[in-house]
Amino acid sequence: MRKIAAIVLTFLILLLGVQTSFAEYSAEEQARIMEEKRQLIEQMKGKSKEEQARMMEEFRNRIFNKQASSSAVTVQRKEELQTKVEEFKDHRKAQIAERVSTNLNTINDNRVNSMTKILERFQTILDKLLGRVTTAEANGKDVAAAESAIASAQTAIDEAMTVVETQAGKDYSLVVDDESTVRTDAQIKRQALMVDLKSAHEKIKAAKDEVVGAIRVSVTTLGKEEVDNE
């Protein structure tokens, strides 16, 4: 019970923070934001389940194509690296260079695939939630707050998708110019990957928070039973 109360309190604090931030905008800016949300909701309502599925398939295809392009670059750089390390006197450093390049790109691909699945799940949840909110609106309920929260969640998901697509196309192969810099080059590439993945993770978390917020606002608007049931 205390855990539930703590979650609700945290959500209310966050919600109040969002409201305070929104209140800082001018009346014209507030009107523009609300209009953008209204238009986004209308676009979402206009999509059939088939179109929703098609858009998710297109997202997966874009990720696949980005990874394919990145893999082609990775193969080319691997060949260049193998040629370069043949000149190394220290064979251990040569092995490190090749292993680091392979590992970093594998980590990136795995994380991108994981984030893609997470975003697909978020989108599915949000589409279903909007369907229930739309049904409630047809039955005479005021769903303005729920629709606003759903629009914010959709924007966050879209932003996260863009970041993940970009991440899918990145290559972290080592480009070694000198045997003496292998360890430094490896550290730089590893750090670059960690920074990029952290940035992408933050977008995923932001999308998750917005989806959770949309669910909670919808529960307040519709009642838990209507949100839980088809």
N, C-alpha and C positions, 0 to 999 in steps of 0.2 A: 504493500500500500504506500509506504514511504517512497519507494522507488518511482511509482507512478506519479505521486505528487511532485517529486523532484523534477521529473521529465516535463510535466505540465508547467511548472514554475519556470523552468529554463526556456520553454517555448514562448511563454508569455513575455519574458524579459527580452527575448530575441524579437518577438513581434512588436513590442513597444519600441525597441531600438529602430526597427525598420520604419515604423510610423513616424518617429521623431525625425529620421533622416528624410523621409518623404515630405514632411511638413516644412523642411527647410527650402524646398523648391518654391519658385514663384507660382502664382495661380496658373499662369499660362503653361509653365513647364509641367505642372501636375496634370493639367488638362491634356497635354500632349502625351504624357506617359499613359494615362488612362485610355486615351483613344488608340494608342498603339496596342495596348493589351486587348481592347475590344476587338480590333481588327484581327489580331492573332487568334483569339478565341473563335471568331467567325470562320477563319481559315481552317482551324482544327475541326470545327463542327462539320465543315463541308467535305471532309475526307471520309470516304467509305472504308470499311475494314480492308477491302482489297487494296485500296490506295495506301493505307497505312502500312500494310505488309510489303507493298512494292517499294515504298520509301525506305523501309528498314533493309530490304534486300539491296537497294542501291547504296546504302551506307556501307553494308558489308562488302560490296563489290569495290567501292572506293578504297576501303581499307586494304583489300586484297591487292588491288592494282598498285597502291602506294608501296606495299611491302614487296611486290614483285619488282618494281623499279629499283627499290633500295637494295634488294638481293642481287640485282644485276651489277650495281655499283660495288657491292660487297665482294662479289666474285672477282671483279676486275682488280680491286684493291688488294685482295688476297693474293692474286697472281703477282702483282707488283711487289707486295711484301715478301713473298717467297723468293723472288729474284734478288731482292735486296738482302735478305738475311743469309743467303748463300755466301755472301762476302764476309759475314760475321766470323770473328775468331772465337768468340764465346758462344758455343752452341746452345747453352742454357738460356741466354738472352734471346736467341732466335726462337726457341720454343715458347718463351714467355710472350713474345710479340705476337706469334701466331695464335696462341691460346687465348690471350686477352681479346684480340679482335673477334674471334669466334664467340667467346663467352658473352661479350658485351652486346653483340648483335642478337644473340639468342635470347638474352634477358629482355631486350627491348621488344622483340617479336612476341614473346610470351606475355609481357605486361600489356602490350597493345591488344592482343587477343582477349585477355581477361577484361580490360576496360571496355572493349567493344561489347562483350556479352553483358556487362553490368549496365551499360547505357541502353542496350536493347530492352533489358528488363525494366529499367526506369520508364522508357517510352511506352511499353505495354501497359504498365500500371497507370500511367497518366492518361492514356487513351481510354482505358476502361473507366477511370474516375470521371473523366469529362462526360462519357456516355451516361453515367448515373446522375451527374449534375444536370445534364440537359433534360433527362427524363423528369427530374424533380422540378425543373423550371416549367416544363409543360404542365405539371400538376399544380402550378400556382405558387411555388416557393420562390423566395428572394434568394438568388444564387450569386449575386454580384461579388460578394467577398470570396466565394469559392472559385469563381471564374478568374478573378484577379490573381489568386494564389496559383491557379493552374497555369495561367499565362506566364507568371514569373518562373515557374518550374520548367515550362517548355523552353523559355529563353535560356535558362541555365543548362538544360540538356543540349540545346543547339550549340551553345558555346563550348561545352565539353566535347561534343562530337567533332567540332572544328579542330580543337587542340589534339585530339586523339588521331585524327586523320593526318595532321602535320607530323605527329610523332611517328606514325607508321612509315613515313617516307625518309626517316633519318638513318644515317649510317655512322657507326662508331668504330670503324676499322682504323687501326693505327697506320699513320703515314710516317714512317721512320726515315730520317735523313742521316742519322748517325748512330752507330752502335752504342755510344756512351749515353744516349738520351732515351733509351728504350723504357726504362723504369719511369722516368719523368713523363714521357709521352703517354704511357699506359695510365698513369695517375690522372693526367689531364683529361683523357678520354673517359675514364671511369667517373670522374667528377662531373663532367659534362652530362653523361647519361643520368646520373643521380639527380642533378639539378632539373633536367628536362622531365624526368619521371615524377619528381616531386611537384612540379608545376602542373602536370597533367592530373596527378592525384588530387590536387587542390580543387581543380575544376570538377572532377568526379564527386568529391565530397560536397562541393557547393550545390551540384545538381541533386545529390541525395538529400541534402538539407531542405532544398526547395520542394522536392517531391513529398517528403515527410510533412513539411508545413502545409502543402496543398491537401494532403489527406486529413490532417487535423482540422483545418478550416472547414473542409467538406463534412467531416463528422459533426462539427458544431452546427453547420447549416442544415444537414439532412438527417442526422442521427446515425448512430453506428450501424444499425441494421441495414439501412439503405445503402451505405457505403460498402458494407461487407458482402451483401447479396447482389446477385445479378438482377 
